[in-house]
C-alpha cells in the first residue's frame, strides 16, 4: 500500500534502517515529522523525473539550492563532492539492465548523504536498489547511512563484472572460430559494437574508480570503521574491470587486424593468379592481333596450313612461358 501511494508522489520508497540490518517502510506523510533514534538512519529513494520529487527536494528536504541544482542536473558524470557539516554528494553510474536497453547506456544514481540520512534519486529503475530492498527485508542489509551508500556502490560494481565477463566471452568465441577455420569471417558490425560498448563503459567507470579511491582515503566522521577497506576493495575491483575492458578493446583490434590481413592475402593471391593468366595470354593476343591486321604481306596468309602453324606457334609460346615461370618460381 505504501509503495503505490508513495509512487504517485514521486517517492519510490522510504525506509528507516533499524541499525541491525533491517528496515521499516514509511508512508510519504510520515517523513516530515519523523524523529530518528541514535542508531537509526533514513533512506529516501526518489524518482528524479517526477515533478513532486523536484518540489519536495527544493522546498522540504532542507538542502541548499546548490545541492538541489546538482542533484537535478540533466547530464552528470560520476563525481564526489564534500559539503559542509560532514555531508557529501555522490553521483554513481551502473549498468542499464532494464528490458530493451543497452547495458553500456548506464543509469545514474545521485546521492546526498549525511550521518543519519541518505537521499537518492534515479531516473530509470535500478536493479541494485531492488536487491538491496530484499536484503533489508531479510534483516541482512546495511545498518548505517555509510553502509547504505557502500552497499549501493557494491551492487552497481557487481553488475559491471557480469557485463565485462560477457564481452570477454564473445571475443573468446570469435578468436576460437578464426583459429578453427581460416575461411571464417567475423561480422565487422558486431565486433565494432563490442569495442564501442567497452569504450562507453570505460568512459564512466574510470572516474568512478577515482571516487572509490577518494572514499577509501578520506573518511568522514560518520563512516563505519572498516568502510575504508571496503571502498578500497571496490576501487581494486573497478581497476581490474577497466584493465579487462582495455584488454577487450585491444583483442577486438587484433581480431579486426587478423581479418584485414586475411582479406589482403586473399586479394593478393587472386590478383597474382590474374597476373599469371594475363602474362600467359598477352603474347598470344599480340600474335593473333598481328596476324589479324588486314594488310598485305601477312605471313602464311596463302599457305593452306597457316592456321595450323599459327596454333602450334601459340602453343609453343605458352609452353615456353610456363617453363620460364617455373624457372622463376612464379607458379
N, C-alpha and C positions, 0 to 999 in steps of 0.2 A: 504494500500500500504506500509506504513511504517513497519507494522508488518512482512510482507513477506520479505522485503528487510533486515530488522534487523535480522530476524531469520536465514537467510543464513550466517550471520556474527557472530552468537553466542549470539546476544543481543535479549532477549525475549521482552523487551520493555524499552524505555527511556522516562521519564516524568519530566516535570518541574512543581512542585507544586506552585500554584499561591499565597499561603498564605491565601486563603479564602475557601479552601475545594475542589477546582477544580484542574485540571492539563491539561497540553498541551503535546501532543505526539511529540517526536523528532525523526528524522532520525539519522542513525549512523554517518553520515558525519557532523552533526551539533554539536556533543558532544565536539569535541576538541576545537572549537573556541567559545564556549558558555560563555556568561557573565551574571551572575545572578544578579537580583535586590536584595536589602537587605531583602525583605520579601519572596523571592523565595527560593526553595530548589530543588535539582536534585536527582532523583531516577533512578538508572541504575540496571536493573534486568537481569542477565546473565544466560546462560546455561553453567554450570560448565564443562560438558563433551565436549564442542566444542573446537577444537584446537585454533580458533581465539580468544576465550574468554581468554584462558591462555596467549596468546601472548599479547593481549591488557592489561591484568592485570599487566604483568611484565614490559611492555615497555612504556605504555601510561597512566596508571592510576595515577602515582605519588606516589604509595605505595612503601614502602621499601621491601627488599627481605624477611625479617622476616614475615611481614604481608601477602605477597603473598604466601609464603610457607604454612602458616597456613590455608589460605583460600582455597588452592588447595589440602590439605591433603585428602587421600582416606577415612580414617575412623576417625571420631571425635565423641566426646560426647558433650552434652550441656556445654558451658563454657562462661565465661565473662572475657575479658582481656582488662583492660585500657591501652591506649597507650599515648605517649607524645602528647602535643598540644591539650589536651581535646578530643582525638579520642578514639574510642573503637572498639573492635572486639566482636561480639556476635554470638554464634552458638546455634541455637534452633532446636528442633525436633517437628514434627507434625504427626498426624495420616495419614497413607497412604490410601487415598480414590480413588486411581487410579483403573480402571477396572481390575479385576483378581488378585489384590494384597491383601495380608493380612494386615488388619489395624494396627496390632502391629508391622509390618515391617516399622518402622517410617521413614519418609522422613526428610531430613536435609535442613536447610537454613542457609547459612553463611552470616554474615552481617558485613560490615565495615561502620561505621557511624562517621560523624563529623557535625559541625554546619549547613552546607548547602548542604551536600551531603551524600547520602546513596547508597552503592553498595551492592547488594545482589546476591548470587549465589545459584542455585539449580541444582540437577542432574535429578530429576523427577518432573513432574508438581505438583504444589501446588494449592489446592482449595482456600487457604487463599488469595493468591495474585490475583486470578481471582475475588473474591468477593470484594477485595479492589479496583480493577480497576473499578468495577461497581459503587462503592461509589464515586470515583473521577470523573467519567463521569457525575454523578448526582450532583456534586458540594457539596457533604456531606462527603468528605474524610478528611484525615489528612492535616493539614495546614503547619506543620514544619517537619524537619527531626526527631525530638524526638517523635512527634506524629505518624510518619510513622512506626517506629520500635515498638511503643506501639500498634498500630492497628494490625500489623503483629502478635505480641505475643498474642493479644486478640483473633484473629480469630483462631490461632493454638490451643489455650486453649479451645475454644468453641467446636471444633471438638472432643477433648478428652472427654468432658462431654457427648456427644451423645454415644460414644463407651462404656464408663463406665456404663451408664444407660442401654444399651443393654445387657451387661454382667450380670448386676444385675437382669434384667427381665428373662433371661434364667435360672438363678439359682432359681428365684421365681417359675417358671413353673415346674422345676424339683422337688422342695420341695412340691409343691401342688399335683403333681402326686403321689409322695411317700406317702403323708398323705392320699390321697383318695383311694389308692389301695395298700395294703401291699404286693401284689404279683408283683407290678411294679418294674422292674429292670432297672435303668438308664444305658445308654451306657457309659462304662468307658472311651472309647476313646474320646467322645465329652466332658465329664466332665473334663478330664485331659487337653484337649485343652483349655478350659476356664481358668484353672489355669496357663497354660503356657502363655496365652495371657495377663493375669493380671500381671504376673511376668515380661514379656517383657515390658509392659507399665511402670511399676514401675522403671525399670532399667534406663529409660531416664527421666522420669518425676520428680524423686526425685532431681537430680542435677539441673534440670530446675527450680524447685521451689526455690532453693537457689539463682539462678541467679536473679529471680524476687525480692527476698528479698534484695539482694545487690543493685539492681537498685532503690529500694524504699528508701534505706538509703543513698546511695552515689549519689548525684545529680551533674551532670555536668553543667557547666555554660550555655550551650545552651538548656538545658531542659526547657520545659514549667513549670510554677509554680506548677500546680496541677498534674504533671506527677507522682510524688512520690505516691500520693494517689491511682492512677490507678494501678501502679506497685504493691502496697501493696494489692490491691483487687485481682489482678491476683495471687499473692502469696497465699492469703487465699483460692481462688478457687482451685488452684492446691493441696493445703493441704487437702481440702475436698475430691477431687477426689482420692488422694493417700490413704486416710483413707477408702474410699469406695472400692478401689481395694484390700486393705488388708482385709477388711471385706469379699469381694467376695472370696478371697483365703481361708479364714477360713470357709466360708459356703460350699465351694467345699469340703474341708476336712471333714466337718460334714456329707455331703451327702455320701461321699465315706465310712466313718466310719459306717454310718447307714446301707448302703448296705452290707458291710462286716459283720456287726453284724447279719443282717437278714440271710445272707448266712450261717453263722456259726450256728445260731439257727436251720435253716432248716436241715443242715447237722447233727446236734446233734439229732434232732428228728428222722431223718432217721436211724442213727446209733443205736439209742435207740430201735426202732422197730425191727431192725435186731437182736439186742441183746436179746430182749424178745423172738423172734422166735427161735433163736439159743438155748436159755435156755430151751424152751419147748421141742424141738426135740432132744436135746443132750441125756437125759436119755433113750428116746425111741430108739435112734440109738445105745446106749450101749446095751440095751436088745436084739435088733434084731441082733447085731453083736455077742453077747454072745451066743444066741441060734442058730446062723448060723454056728458056728465052727464045723468042721467035725471030731469030736472025740466021743468016747463012753461015755455013762452016761449023755447025754443031757436030762434034764427033759422034760417029756411029749412027748418024741420022738416016743413012741409006743402007746400013748393014741390017740384014734380017735378024741377026742375033744381038742387036744393040740393046734391047730391053733386058735380055738375059745377062749381058755383060754388065750393064749398069747395076742390076740387082746383086750380082756377085761382088761387084766393087763395093757396094754399100755394106754387104755382109762382111767383107774383108776389113773395111774401115771400122765397123762395130766391134769385130773380134780384136782388132789391134787396140782400140780404145779400152776394151775390157782388160786386155793383157797389161796395158800401161797403167790403168787404175789399180790393178792388183799389185804391180811392182811398186807403185807409190803408196800402197796401203790405204787407198781411199775407199775401197769396198772390201 
